Amino acid sequence: MDTNFDVTLKHLAHLLKYVQVSTYSETIFEGWLKDIDPLSGNLLLVNFDSDSKTKPVILVQGHDCENVEVLREDDAMKNSIQYFFNKEGLKCLESSKDVSEHKKCLISWLKKNRLEIEESEDKIIVCNSVTIHPPYAIEDCISDNGRVLVMTKNLISSMPETSKEATDSD
């Protein structure tokens, strides 16, 4: 089977944005574009509004997709969508209050382990080398220095579950 990825992935630039999808069957769908199937071009839309009349997950067939228009972009929602759909996100940290609480615990934990910490906007910078983006999980660590990156990830993975244990001082 030959797949033309230019056709199936033509909406790749719209990933993790709130879009309106018009179909050839004259139906219009709205939601956050979570995924695109590279083989079929199917679009997966998600909605988080509990009072909304729309379904929480919508699959739009790639062959029926006529037009995709970006209605809005939101970096906080982008991070939330990515985090919600990974293993750890399904278990915990669903609200922004939980994310900010987790950030505080993580900073406390890193400081307790005597690492140099700097906060820049919503990011945590460790030892002027590792940047941790929201929602502050192991997968959210970025660095050019592999050694410090591995050390930081190991430290985060050993962080106690309860915030009290992480924030207690020596």
DSSP file with accessible surface (Angstrom, degrees, kcal/mol):
  #  RESIDUE AA STRUCTURE BP1 BP2  ACC     N-H-->O    O-->H-N    N-H-->O    O-->H-N    TCO  KAPPA ALPHA  PHI   PSI    X-CA   Y-CA   Z-CA
    1    1 A M              0   0  195      0, 0.0     2,-0.5     0, 0.0     0, 0.0   0.000 360.0 360.0 360.0 122.5    0.0    0.0    0.0
    2    2 A D        -     0   0  168      2,-0.0     2,-0.5     0, 0.0     0, 0.0  -0.789 360.0-163.1 -91.8 128.9    1.4    3.3   -1.1
    3    3 A T        -     0   0   36     -2,-0.5     2,-1.0     4,-0.0     3,-0.1  -0.955  13.9-146.9-116.2 129.3    0.6    6.2    1.2
    4    4 A N    >>  -     0   0   92     -2,-0.5     4,-2.2    35,-0.2     3,-1.0  -0.802  13.8-173.1 -93.8  98.3    1.0    9.8    0.2
    5    5 A F  H 3> S+     0   0  101     -2,-1.0     4,-2.3     1,-0.3    -1,-0.2   0.760  80.0  66.5 -67.6 -23.6    2.0   11.5    3.5
    6    6 A D  H 34 S+     0   0  139      2,-0.2    -1,-0.3     1,-0.2    -2,-0.0   0.863 110.1  38.0 -63.4 -31.5    1.7   14.9    1.9
    7    7 A V  H X4 S+     0   0   84     -3,-1.0     3,-1.1     2,-0.1    -2,-0.2   0.927 119.4  44.2 -83.0 -48.8   -2.0   14.3    1.6
    8    8 A T  H 3< S+     0   0   18     -4,-2.2     3,-0.3     1,-0.3    -2,-0.2   0.807 121.9  38.4 -70.8 -27.7   -2.6   12.5    4.9
    9    9 A L  T >< S+     0   0   48     -4,-2.3     3,-1.8    -5,-0.2    -1,-0.3   0.090  76.8 118.3-109.1  25.4   -0.5   14.8    7.0
   10   10 A K  T <  S+     0   0  120     -3,-1.1     3,-0.3     1,-0.3    -1,-0.2   0.724  76.7  51.4 -67.4 -18.1   -1.5   18.1    5.3
   11   11 A H  T >  S+     0   0   23     -3,-0.3     3,-1.9     1,-0.2    -1,-0.3   0.180  72.3 115.6-102.5  19.1   -3.0   19.4    8.6
   12   12 A L  G X   +     0   0   91     -3,-1.8     3,-1.6     1,-0.3    -1,-0.2   0.842  69.0  61.9 -58.3 -33.3    0.1   18.7   10.7
   13   13 A A  G 3  S+     0   0   75     -3,-0.3    -1,-0.3     1,-0.3    -2,-0.1   0.686  98.2  59.5 -68.2 -14.7    0.6   22.4   11.3
   14   14 A H  G X  S+     0   0   44     -3,-1.9     3,-1.3     3,-0.0    19,-0.4   0.424  75.0 132.3 -94.1   1.2   -2.8   22.5   13.1
   15   15 A L  T <  S+     0   0   53     -3,-1.6    19,-0.2     1,-0.2     3,-0.1  -0.247  75.0  10.0 -57.9 140.4   -1.9   19.9   15.7
   16   16 A L  T 3  S+     0   0   22     17,-3.7    58,-0.4     1,-0.2     2,-0.3   0.744 104.8 114.4  60.9  29.0   -2.8   20.9   19.3
   17   17 A K  S <  S-     0   0   46     -3,-1.3    16,-2.5    16,-0.3     2,-0.6  -0.899  77.5-104.5-121.9 154.7   -4.8   23.9   18.1
   18   18 A Y  E     +AB  32  72A  18     54,-2.2    53,-3.2    -2,-0.3    54,-1.6  -0.699  54.1 177.9 -80.8 118.6   -8.6   24.5   18.4
   19   19 A V  E     -AB  31  70A   0     12,-3.1    12,-1.9    -2,-0.6     2,-0.5  -0.815  33.9-138.0-124.7 162.2   -9.9   23.9   14.9
   20   20 A Q  E     -AB  30  69A  43     49,-2.6    49,-2.5    -2,-0.3     2,-0.5  -0.990  23.1-159.1-117.8 124.3  -13.1   23.8   12.9
   21   21 A V  E     -AB  29  68A   0      8,-3.4     8,-2.5    -2,-0.5     2,-0.4  -0.923   2.5-162.4-110.0 121.6  -13.4   20.9   10.5
   22   22 A S  E     -AB  28  67A  26     45,-2.8    44,-2.6    -2,-0.5    45,-2.0  -0.865  13.0-156.6 -99.2 137.5  -15.8   21.1    7.6
   23   23 A T  E >   - B   0  65A   2      4,-2.0     3,-1.5    -2,-0.4    42,-0.2  -0.734  28.9-118.6-113.1 161.9  -16.6   17.9    5.8
   24   24 A Y  T 3  S+     0   0  141     40,-2.4    41,-0.1     1,-0.3    -1,-0.1   0.758 115.0  64.7 -66.6 -23.8  -17.8   17.0    2.4
   25   25 A S  T 3  S-     0   0   68     39,-0.4    -1,-0.3     2,-0.1     3,-0.1   0.232 121.0-110.6 -84.5  15.9  -20.9   15.5    4.0
   26   26 A E  S <  S+     0   0  183     -3,-1.5     2,-0.4     1,-0.2    -2,-0.1   0.804  74.5 133.1  61.6  36.3  -21.7   19.1    5.2
   27   27 A T        -     0   0   58     -4,-0.1    -4,-2.0     2,-0.0     2,-0.5  -0.914  42.8-150.9-112.2 144.2  -21.0   18.5    8.9
   28   28 A I  E     -A   22   0A  98     -2,-0.4     2,-0.4    -6,-0.2    -6,-0.2  -0.965  12.9-174.3-119.1 130.6  -18.9   20.9   10.9
   29   29 A F  E     -A   21   0A  61     -8,-2.5    -8,-3.4    -2,-0.5     2,-0.4  -0.934   4.5-164.0-120.2 148.0  -16.9   19.8   14.0
   30   30 A E  E     +A   20   0A  70     -2,-0.4     2,-0.3   -10,-0.2   -10,-0.2  -0.973  31.3 103.4-130.0 146.6  -14.9   21.8   16.5
   31   31 A G  E    S-A   19   0A   0    -12,-1.9   -12,-3.1    -2,-0.4     2,-0.5  -0.941  70.5 -58.4 167.2 177.5  -12.3   20.7   19.0
   32   32 A W  E     -AC  18  46A   7     14,-3.1    14,-2.1    -2,-0.3     2,-1.0  -0.726  52.2-125.8 -82.4 123.4   -8.6   20.5   19.8
   33   33 A L  E     + C   0  45A   0    -16,-2.5   -17,-3.7    -2,-0.5   -16,-0.3  -0.598  39.5 167.9 -74.7 103.6   -6.8   18.6   17.1
   34   34 A K  E     -     0   0A  38     10,-2.7     2,-0.3    -2,-1.0    -1,-0.2   0.881  56.0  -1.1 -85.6 -44.5   -5.0   15.9   19.1
   35   35 A D  E     - C   0  44A  79      9,-1.2     9,-2.7   -20,-0.0     2,-0.4  -0.987  47.7-151.1-149.8 157.9   -3.8   13.5   16.4
   36   36 A I  E     - C   0  43A  15     -2,-0.3     7,-0.2     7,-0.2     6,-0.1  -0.999  25.5-130.4-130.0 127.4   -3.7   12.8   12.7
   37   37 A D     >  -     0   0   67      5,-2.5     4,-2.5    -2,-0.4     5,-0.2  -0.678  15.2-151.0 -75.9 119.4   -3.4    9.2   11.4
   38   38 A P  T  4 S+     0   0   54      0, 0.0   -30,-0.2     0, 0.0    -1,-0.2   0.760  90.7  45.5 -67.4 -22.3   -0.6    9.3    8.9
   39   39 A L  T  4 S+     0   0   93    -31,-0.1   -35,-0.2     1,-0.1   -31,-0.1   0.909 128.5  20.0 -85.9 -45.2   -2.0    6.4    6.9
   40   40 A S  T  4 S-     0   0   48      2,-0.1    23,-0.1   -32,-0.1     3,-0.1   0.655  92.1-127.5-100.3 -19.1   -5.7    7.4    6.6
   41   41 A G     <  +     0   0    9     -4,-2.5    24,-0.1     1,-0.2   -30,-0.1   0.572  50.1 161.7  79.6   8.4   -5.5   11.1    7.4
   42   42 A N        -     0   0   27     -5,-0.2    -5,-2.5    19,-0.1     2,-0.4  -0.364  30.8-139.3 -61.8 141.6   -8.2   10.7   10.0
   43   43 A L  E     -CD  36  60A   0     17,-2.7    17,-2.8    -7,-0.2     2,-0.6  -0.882   6.5-152.5-107.9 135.7   -8.4   13.6   12.5
   44   44 A L  E     -CD  35  59A  44     -9,-2.7   -10,-2.7    -2,-0.4    -9,-1.2  -0.933  15.5-172.3-109.2 115.9   -8.9   13.1   16.2
   45   45 A L  E     -CD  33  58A   0     13,-3.1    13,-2.9    -2,-0.6     2,-0.4  -0.864   2.4-164.5-106.9 142.1  -10.5   16.1   18.0
   46   46 A V  E     -CD  32  57A   3    -14,-2.1   -14,-3.1    -2,-0.4     2,-0.4  -0.954   3.6-164.8-126.0 147.4  -10.9   16.4   21.8
   47   47 A N        -     0   0   10      9,-2.4   -16,-0.0    -2,-0.4    -2,-0.0  -0.993   9.7-173.7-129.8 139.4  -13.2   18.7   23.8
   48   48 A F        +     0   0   76     -2,-0.4     2,-0.5     3,-0.0    -1,-0.1   0.414  47.3 116.8-112.4  -1.1  -12.8   19.4   27.5
   49   49 A D    >   -     0   0   87      1,-0.2     3,-0.6     2,-0.1     5,-0.1  -0.576  46.5-163.9 -73.7 117.7  -15.9   21.5   28.1
   50   50 A S  T 3  S+     0   0  124     -2,-0.5    -1,-0.2     1,-0.2    -3,-0.0   0.815  90.0  46.5 -72.6 -28.0  -18.1   19.6   30.6
   51   51 A D  T 3  S+     0   0  142     -3,-0.1    -1,-0.2     2,-0.0    -2,-0.1   0.481  90.1 112.6 -92.7   0.5  -21.2   21.7   29.8
   52   52 A S    <   -     0   0   40     -3,-0.6    -5,-0.0     1,-0.1     0, 0.0  -0.360  66.1-140.4 -73.4 149.9  -20.7   21.5   26.0
   53   53 A K  S    S+     0   0  212     -2,-0.1     2,-0.2     2,-0.1    -1,-0.1   0.509  75.7  97.5 -85.7  -5.4  -23.1   19.7   23.8
   54   54 A T  S    S-     0   0   62      1,-0.1    -2,-0.1    -5,-0.1    -7,-0.0  -0.491  85.0-101.2 -82.6 157.3  -20.3   18.3   21.7
   55   55 A K        -     0   0  153     -2,-0.2    -1,-0.1     1,-0.1     3,-0.1  -0.433  25.5-125.0 -73.3 149.8  -18.8   14.9   22.3
   56   56 A P  S    S+     0   0   90      0, 0.0    -9,-2.4     0, 0.0     2,-0.4   0.834  97.4  30.3 -68.3 -29.6  -15.5   14.7   24.2
   57   57 A V  E     -D   46   0A  80    -11,-0.2     2,-0.4   -26,-0.0   -11,-0.2  -0.995  69.8-176.9-133.3 129.1  -13.7   12.8   21.4
   58   58 A I  E     -D   45   0A  18    -13,-2.9   -13,-3.1    -2,-0.4     2,-0.6  -0.989  12.0-157.6-127.6 132.4  -14.5   13.1   17.7
   59   59 A L  E     -D   44   0A  97     -2,-0.4     2,-0.6   -15,-0.2   -15,-0.2  -0.944   9.6-164.6-109.3 117.3  -13.0   11.1   14.8
   60   60 A V  E     -D   43   0A   3    -17,-2.8   -17,-2.7    -2,-0.6     2,-0.1  -0.916  24.8-120.5-103.5 122.9  -13.3   12.8   11.5
   61   61 A Q    >>  -     0   0   84     -2,-0.6     3,-0.9   -19,-0.2     4,-0.7  -0.387  15.5-135.0 -62.6 133.8  -12.6   10.5    8.5
   62   62 A G  G >4 S+     0   0   18      1,-0.3     3,-0.9     2,-0.2    -1,-0.1   0.872 103.5  53.6 -59.8 -39.1   -9.7   11.8    6.4
   63   63 A H  G 34 S+     0   0  145      1,-0.2    -1,-0.3   -23,-0.1    -2,-0.1   0.730 109.4  50.0 -71.4 -18.4  -11.4   11.3    3.1
   64   64 A D  G <4 S+     0   0   35     -3,-0.9   -40,-2.4   -41,-0.1     2,-0.6   0.537  83.5 109.1 -95.1  -6.6  -14.4   13.3    4.3
   65   65 A C  E <<  +B   23   0A   6     -3,-0.9   -42,-0.2    -4,-0.7     3,-0.1  -0.586  34.7 167.0 -79.0 115.4  -12.3   16.3    5.5
   66   66 A E  E     +     0   0A 105    -44,-2.6     2,-0.3    -2,-0.6   -43,-0.2   0.871  64.0   0.5 -93.0 -45.8  -12.9   19.3    3.2
   67   67 A N  E     -B   22   0A  81    -45,-2.0   -45,-2.8     2,-0.0     2,-0.5  -0.999  52.0-160.0-149.6 142.3  -11.3   22.1    5.2
   68   68 A V  E     -B   21   0A  10     -2,-0.3     2,-0.4   -47,-0.2   -47,-0.2  -0.992  15.5-175.3-124.8 123.6   -9.6   22.7    8.6
   69   69 A E  E     -B   20   0A  95    -49,-2.5   -49,-2.6    -2,-0.5     2,-0.5  -0.971  23.8-129.2-122.9 130.3   -9.5   26.1   10.0
   70   70 A V  E     +B   19   0A  44     -2,-0.4   -51,-0.3   -51,-0.2     3,-0.1  -0.650  24.1 178.6 -77.4 124.8   -7.6   27.2   13.2
   71   71 A L  E     -     0   0A  70    -53,-3.2     2,-0.3    -2,-0.5   -52,-0.2   0.775  63.7 -15.3 -94.7 -36.4   -9.9   29.1   15.5
   72   72 A R  E     -B   18   0A 122    -54,-1.6   -54,-2.2     2,-0.0    -1,-0.4  -0.984  51.8-141.7-163.0 160.7   -7.5   29.7   18.3
   73   73 A E        +     0   0  126     -2,-0.3     2,-0.3   -56,-0.2   -56,-0.1  -0.957  15.7 178.4-125.6 146.0   -4.2   28.6   19.9
   74   74 A D     >  -     0   0   72    -58,-0.4     4,-2.5    -2,-0.3     5,-0.1  -0.875  17.7-161.4-151.9 110.5   -3.4   28.3   23.6
   75   75 A D  H  > S+     0   0  116     -2,-0.3     4,-2.3     1,-0.2     5,-0.2   0.870  95.6  53.4 -61.9 -37.3    0.0   27.1   24.8
   76   76 A A  H  > S+     0   0   62      1,-0.2     4,-2.1     2,-0.2    -1,-0.2   0.927 111.4  45.4 -64.3 -41.4   -1.4   26.2   28.2
   77   77 A M  H  > S+     0   0   45      2,-0.2     4,-3.0     1,-0.2     5,-0.2   0.893 109.1  56.8 -69.0 -36.3   -4.1   24.0   26.6
   78   78 A K  H  X S+     0   0   86     -4,-2.5     4,-2.3     1,-0.2    -2,-0.2   0.947 110.0  44.4 -58.3 -47.3   -1.4   22.5   24.3
   79   79 A N  H  X S+     0   0   39     -4,-2.3     4,-2.5     1,-0.2    -1,-0.2   0.893 112.8  52.1 -64.3 -40.0    0.6   21.4   27.4
   80   80 A S  H  X S+     0   0   63     -4,-2.1     4,-3.1     2,-0.2    -2,-0.2   0.912 109.7  48.6 -63.4 -43.0   -2.5   20.2   29.1
   81   81 A I  H  X S+     0   0    0     -4,-3.0     4,-1.7     2,-0.2    -2,-0.2   0.944 113.1  47.0 -63.0 -47.3   -3.6   18.1   26.1
   82   82 A Q  H  < S+     0   0   89     -4,-2.3     4,-0.2    -5,-0.2    -2,-0.2   0.918 117.0  43.5 -61.0 -42.4   -0.1   16.5   25.8
   83   83 A Y  H >< S+     0   0   12     -4,-2.5     3,-1.5     1,-0.2     6,-0.4   0.910 108.9  56.6 -71.3 -40.2    0.1   15.8   29.5
   84   84 A F  H 3< S+     0   0   69     -4,-3.1    -1,-0.2     1,-0.3    -2,-0.2   0.850 107.6  49.5 -60.1 -33.5   -3.5   14.5   29.8
   85   85 A F  T 3< S+     0   0   78     -4,-1.7    -1,-0.3    -5,-0.2     2,-0.2   0.373  94.8  85.7 -93.9   5.8   -2.8   11.9   27.2
   86   86 A N  S <> S-     0   0   39     -3,-1.5     4,-1.6    -4,-0.2     3,-0.1  -0.636  92.9-101.4 -98.9 168.9    0.4   10.5   28.6
   87   87 A K  H  > S+     0   0  170      1,-0.2     4,-0.8    -2,-0.2     3,-0.3   0.905 119.7  43.0 -54.7 -50.1    0.6    7.7   31.3
   88   88 A E  H >> S+     0   0   68      1,-0.2     4,-1.7     2,-0.2     3,-0.6   0.860 109.7  57.9 -69.1 -33.7    1.2   10.0   34.2
   89   89 A G  H 34 S+     0   0    0     -6,-0.4    -1,-0.2     1,-0.2    -2,-0.2   0.820 100.1  57.0 -67.4 -30.8   -1.3   12.6   33.1
   90   90 A L  H 3< S+     0   0  102     -4,-1.6    -1,-0.2    -3,-0.3    -2,-0.2   0.786 109.9  46.9 -69.1 -25.4   -4.1   10.1   33.1
   91   91 A K  H << S-     0   0  173     -4,-0.8     2,-0.3    -3,-0.6    -2,-0.2   0.831 124.1 -16.7 -83.4 -37.4   -3.3    9.3   36.8
   92   92 A C  S  < S+     0   0   62     -4,-1.7    -1,-0.1     1,-0.2     6,-0.0  -0.874  93.8  64.9-153.7-175.7   -3.0   12.8   38.2
   93   93 A L        +     0   0   27     -2,-0.3    -1,-0.2     1,-0.1    -2,-0.1   0.942  47.2 151.8  54.4  63.9   -2.5   16.6   37.7
   94   94 A E        +     0   0  139     -3,-0.1     2,-0.2    -4,-0.1    -1,-0.1   0.782  54.6  55.8 -94.9 -27.2   -5.7   17.5   35.8
   95   95 A S  S  > S-     0   0   52      1,-0.1     4,-1.8   -15,-0.0     3,-0.2  -0.682  83.8-118.8-106.0 161.1   -6.2   21.1   36.9
   96   96 A S  H  > S+     0   0  104     -2,-0.2     4,-2.5     1,-0.2     5,-0.2   0.816 115.4  60.4 -66.0 -27.5   -3.8   24.0   36.6
   97   97 A K  H  > S+     0   0  158      2,-0.2     4,-2.2     1,-0.2    -1,-0.2   0.921 105.0  48.4 -63.6 -41.5   -3.9   24.3   40.4
   98   98 A D  H  > S+     0   0   71     -3,-0.2     4,-2.6     2,-0.2    -2,-0.2   0.886 110.5  51.6 -64.7 -38.6   -2.4   20.7   40.6
   99   99 A V  H  X S+     0   0   30     -4,-1.8     4,-2.5     2,-0.2    -2,-0.2   0.928 110.7  47.0 -65.5 -43.4    0.2   21.6   38.1
  100  100 A S  H  X S+     0   0   53     -4,-2.5     4,-2.1     2,-0.2    -2,-0.2   0.888 112.8  50.1 -67.1 -35.0    1.3   24.7   40.0
  101  101 A E  H  X S+     0   0   82     -4,-2.2     4,-2.3     2,-0.2    -2,-0.2   0.918 110.8  49.4 -65.7 -41.7    1.3   22.6   43.3
  102  102 A H  H  X S+     0   0   41     -4,-2.6     4,-2.7     1,-0.2    -2,-0.2   0.896 108.6  53.8 -64.0 -38.4    3.5   20.0   41.5
  103  103 A K  H  X S+     0   0   30     -4,-2.5     4,-2.7     2,-0.2     5,-0.2   0.932 108.8  48.5 -60.5 -46.0    5.8   22.7   40.3
  104  104 A K  H  X S+     0   0  132     -4,-2.1     4,-2.5     1,-0.2    -1,-0.2   0.914 112.8  47.9 -60.9 -44.5    6.3   24.0   43.9
  105  105 A C  H  X S+     0   0    6     -4,-2.3     4,-2.6     2,-0.2    -1,-0.2   0.908 111.8  50.0 -63.7 -41.3    7.0   20.5   45.1
  106  106 A L  H  X S+     0   0    0     -4,-2.7     4,-2.8     2,-0.2     5,-0.2   0.931 111.0  48.3 -64.6 -44.5    9.4   19.8   42.3
  107  107 A I  H  X S+     0   0   14     -4,-2.7     4,-2.7     1,-0.2     5,-0.2   0.938 113.0  48.7 -60.5 -45.0   11.3   23.0   43.0
  108  108 A S  H  X S+     0   0   33     -4,-2.5     4,-2.6    -5,-0.2    -1,-0.2   0.914 111.8  49.3 -60.5 -43.2   11.5   22.2   46.7
  109  109 A W  H  X S+     0   0   27     -4,-2.6     4,-1.4     2,-0.2    -2,-0.2   0.920 112.1  47.2 -63.5 -43.6   12.7   18.7   45.9
  110  110 A L  H  <>S+     0   0    0     -4,-2.8     5,-2.1     1,-0.2    -2,-0.2   0.911 113.6  47.9 -67.1 -39.7   15.4   19.9   43.6
  111  111 A K  H ><5S+     0   0  121     -4,-2.7     3,-2.1    -5,-0.2    -2,-0.2   0.895 106.9  56.8 -66.7 -39.3   16.5   22.6   46.1
  112  112 A K  H 3<5S+     0   0   61     -4,-2.6    -1,-0.2     1,-0.3    -2,-0.2   0.843 105.2  52.4 -59.8 -31.2   16.5   20.0   48.9
  113  113 A N  T 3<5S-     0   0   65     -4,-1.4    -1,-0.3    -5,-0.2    -2,-0.2   0.140 122.6-110.8 -92.6  18.5   19.0   18.0   46.7
  114  114 A R  T < 5 +     0   0  199     -3,-2.1     2,-0.4     1,-0.2    -3,-0.2   0.781  64.8 149.7  62.2  37.3   21.2   21.1   46.4
  115  115 A L      < -     0   0   26     -5,-2.1     2,-0.5     1,-0.0    -1,-0.2  -0.782  53.3-111.2 -98.8 145.6   20.6   21.9   42.8
  116  116 A E        -     0   0  113     -2,-0.4    11,-3.1     2,-0.0     2,-0.4  -0.632  41.5-168.0 -75.7 122.2   20.8   25.4   41.5
  117  117 A I  E     +E  126   0B  31     -2,-0.5     2,-0.4     9,-0.2     9,-0.2  -0.925  14.5 178.7-119.5 139.2   17.2   26.4   40.4
  118  118 A E  E     -E  125   0B  93      7,-2.2     7,-3.5    -2,-0.4     2,-0.5  -0.997  17.7-144.8-135.8 138.4   16.0   29.4   38.4
  119  119 A E  E     +E  124   0B 107     -2,-0.4     2,-0.4     5,-0.2     5,-0.2  -0.900  16.4 179.5-105.0 131.9   12.4   30.1   37.4
  120  120 A S  E >   -E  123   0B  41      3,-2.1     3,-2.7    -2,-0.5     2,-0.2  -0.939  62.8 -56.0-133.5 109.1   11.7   31.7   34.1
  121  121 A E  T 3  S-     0   0  163     -2,-0.4     0, 0.0     1,-0.3     0, 0.0  -0.407 121.8 -20.7  55.7-117.6    8.0   32.3   33.3
  122  122 A D  T 3  S+     0   0   65     -2,-0.2    -1,-0.3    -3,-0.1     2,-0.2   0.356 121.9  94.4-100.2   6.3    6.5   28.9   33.6
  123  123 A K  E <   -E  120   0B  56     -3,-2.7    -3,-2.1    10,-0.1     2,-0.5  -0.650  63.1-143.0 -99.5 156.0    9.7   27.0   33.2
  124  124 A I  E     -EF 119 132B   0      8,-2.1     8,-3.1    -2,-0.2     2,-0.5  -0.973  13.6-158.0-113.9 129.3   12.2   25.6   35.7
  125  125 A I  E     -EF 118 131B  32     -7,-3.5    -7,-2.2    -2,-0.5     2,-0.5  -0.945   5.8-159.2-111.9 124.0   15.9   25.8   34.8
  126  126 A V  E >> S-EF 117 130B   0      4,-3.2     4,-2.5    -2,-0.5     3,-2.4  -0.892  70.2 -19.4-107.6 124.6   18.2   23.4   36.6
  127  127 A C  T 34 S-     0   0   43    -11,-3.1    -1,-0.2    -2,-0.5   -10,-0.1   0.809 111.1 -74.9  52.8  36.2   22.0   24.2   36.9
  128  128 A N  T 34 S+     0   0  107    -12,-0.3    -1,-0.3    -3,-0.2     3,-0.1   0.755 131.1  72.7  51.9  25.1   21.7   26.6   33.9
  129  129 A S  T <4 S+     0   0   31     -3,-2.4     2,-0.5     1,-0.3    15,-0.5   0.649  79.5  57.2-135.8 -42.0   21.5   23.5   31.8
  130  130 A V  E  <  -F  126   0B   0     -4,-2.5    -4,-3.2    13,-0.1     2,-0.5  -0.883  58.5-159.6-108.2 129.4   18.1   21.6   32.0
  131  131 A T  E     -FG 125 142B  38     11,-2.9    11,-2.5    -2,-0.5     2,-0.6  -0.930   4.3-161.4-107.3 128.7   14.8   23.3   31.2
  132  132 A I  E     -FG 124 141B   0     -8,-3.1    -8,-2.1    -2,-0.5     9,-0.2  -0.952   9.1-161.7-112.9 119.0   11.6   21.7   32.6
  133  133 A H    >   -     0   0   57      7,-2.2     3,-2.4    -2,-0.6     4,-0.4  -0.582  36.0 -49.2 -94.2 158.6    8.4   22.7   30.9
  134  134 A P  T 3  S+     0   0   13      0, 0.0    -1,-0.1     0, 0.0   -51,-0.0  -0.351 122.9  35.9 -59.7 146.1    4.9   22.3   32.3
  135  135 A P  T 3  S-     0   0    7      0, 0.0    -2,-0.0     0, 0.0   -33,-0.0  -0.847  96.7-135.6 -91.2  26.2    3.5   20.0   33.5
  136  136 A Y    <   +     0   0    8     -3,-2.4     2,-0.2     1,-0.2    -4,-0.0   0.850  49.2 143.6  68.2  41.2    7.0   19.3   34.9
  137  137 A A    >   -     0   0    4     -4,-0.4     3,-1.6     1,-0.1    -1,-0.2  -0.523  68.1 -95.0-100.6 174.4    7.2   15.5   34.3
  138  138 A I  G >  S+     0   0   41      1,-0.3     3,-1.4    -2,-0.2    -1,-0.1   0.886 125.1  56.7 -57.3 -38.3   10.3   13.6   33.3
  139  139 A E  G 3  S+     0   0  106      1,-0.3    -1,-0.3    14,-0.0    14,-0.0   0.637  96.9  65.3 -69.8 -12.9    9.3   13.8   29.6
  140  140 A D  G <  S+     0   0   31     -3,-1.6    -7,-2.2    -7,-0.1     2,-0.4   0.297  77.0 107.0 -94.6   9.7    9.3   17.6   29.9
  141  141 A C  E <   -G  132   0B  10     -3,-1.4     2,-0.4    -9,-0.2    -9,-0.2  -0.769  45.7-178.1 -92.1 132.9   13.0   18.0   30.6
  142  142 A I  E     +G  131   0B  99    -11,-2.5   -11,-2.9    -2,-0.4     2,-0.3  -0.992  12.4 144.7-132.8 136.3   15.2   19.4   27.8
  143  143 A S        -     0   0   24     -2,-0.4   -13,-0.1   -13,-0.2   -14,-0.1  -0.967  46.5-143.1-164.6 152.1   18.9   19.9   27.7
  144  144 A D  S    S+     0   0  176    -15,-0.5     2,-1.0    -2,-0.3   -14,-0.1   0.621  91.2  80.4 -86.3 -18.2   22.0   19.8   25.5
  145  145 A N     >  -     0   0   71    -16,-0.3     4,-2.3     1,-0.2     5,-0.2  -0.786  63.5-170.6 -94.7 100.4   24.0   18.4   28.4
  146  146 A G  H  > S+     0   0   43     -2,-1.0     4,-2.5     1,-0.2     5,-0.2   0.850  81.4  55.1 -60.7 -36.7   23.2   14.7   28.5
  147  147 A R  H  > S+     0   0  218      2,-0.2     4,-2.1     1,-0.2    -1,-0.2   0.942 112.2  41.0 -65.5 -47.4   24.9   14.1   31.8
  148  148 A V  H  > S+     0   0   28      2,-0.2     4,-2.7     1,-0.2     5,-0.2   0.884 113.6  55.8 -69.6 -34.6   22.9   16.8   33.7
  149  149 A L  H  X S+     0   0   30     -4,-2.3     4,-2.7     2,-0.2     5,-0.2   0.947 109.0  45.4 -62.4 -47.0   19.7   15.8   31.9
  150  150 A V  H  X S+     0   0   83     -4,-2.5     4,-2.6     2,-0.2     5,-0.2   0.929 113.4  50.3 -63.1 -43.1   20.0   12.1   33.1
  151  151 A M  H  X S+     0   0   85     -4,-2.1     4,-2.2    -5,-0.2    -2,-0.2   0.932 112.3  47.0 -61.9 -43.5   20.9   13.2   36.6
  152  152 A T  H  X S+     0   0    0     -4,-2.7     4,-2.6     1,-0.2    -2,-0.2   0.928 112.1  49.4 -65.3 -44.2   17.9   15.6   36.7
  153  153 A K  H  X S+     0   0   68     -4,-2.7     4,-2.5     1,-0.2    -1,-0.2   0.906 111.0  50.2 -62.8 -41.2   15.5   12.9   35.3
  154  154 A N  H  X S+     0   0   98     -4,-2.6     4,-1.2    -5,-0.2    -1,-0.2   0.903 111.0  49.3 -63.1 -40.4   16.7   10.4   37.8
  155  155 A L  H  < S+     0   0   28     -4,-2.2     3,-0.3    -5,-0.2     4,-0.3   0.918 110.9  49.3 -66.2 -41.6   16.2   12.9   40.6
  156  156 A I  H >< S+     0   0   17     -4,-2.6     3,-1.5     1,-0.2    -2,-0.2   0.913 108.9  53.0 -64.0 -40.4   12.6   13.7   39.4
  157  157 A S  H 3< S+     0   0   76     -4,-2.5    -1,-0.2     1,-0.3    -2,-0.2   0.780 108.5  50.9 -68.0 -22.5   11.8   10.0   39.2
  158  158 A S  T 3< S+     0   0   69     -4,-1.2    -1,-0.3    -3,-0.3    -2,-0.2   0.422  81.6 123.2 -93.4   3.7   12.9    9.5   42.8
  159  159 A M  S <  S-     0   0   29     -3,-1.5     7,-0.1    -4,-0.3   -53,-0.1  -0.416  71.7-105.9 -65.3 133.7   10.8   12.4   44.1
  160  160 A P        -     0   0   26      0, 0.0     6,-0.1     0, 0.0    -1,-0.1  -0.252  20.3-127.2 -59.8 150.0    8.4   11.3   46.8
  161  161 A E  S    S+     0   0  191     -3,-0.1     2,-0.3     4,-0.1    -2,-0.1   0.896  89.7  69.8 -64.0 -45.1    4.7   11.0   45.9
  162  162 A T  S  > S-     0   0   67      1,-0.1     4,-1.5   -57,-0.0     3,-0.2  -0.570  77.4-138.7 -83.3 140.5    3.4   13.2   48.7
  163  163 A S  H  > S+     0   0   55     -2,-0.3     4,-2.1     1,-0.2     5,-0.2   0.818 101.3  61.7 -65.9 -29.4    4.1   16.9   48.6
  164  164 A K  H  > S+     0   0  138      1,-0.2     4,-1.4     2,-0.2    -1,-0.2   0.935 104.6  47.0 -64.2 -43.3    4.8   16.9   52.3
  165  165 A E  H  4 S+     0   0  104      1,-0.2    -1,-0.2     2,-0.2    -2,-0.2   0.898 113.9  48.4 -64.9 -37.9    7.8   14.5   52.0
  166  166 A A  H  < S+     0   0    0     -4,-1.5    -1,-0.2     1,-0.2    -2,-0.2   0.851 116.1  42.3 -71.8 -32.9    9.1   16.5   49.0
  167  167 A T  H  < S+     0   0   65     -4,-2.1    -1,-0.2    -5,-0.1    -2,-0.2   0.591  86.1 109.4 -94.2 -11.8    8.9   19.9   50.8
  168  168 A D     <  -     0   0   71     -4,-1.4     2,-0.1    -5,-0.2   -56,-0.0  -0.391  68.0-127.5 -62.0 139.4   10.1   18.8   54.2
  169  169 A S              0   0  106      1,-0.1    -1,-0.1    -2,-0.1    -2,-0.1  -0.444 360.0 360.0 -85.7 166.7   13.6   20.2   54.9
  170  170 A D              0   0  145     -2,-0.1    -1,-0.1   -58,-0.1   -58,-0.0  -0.201 360.0 360.0 -57.8 360.0   16.6   18.2   56.1
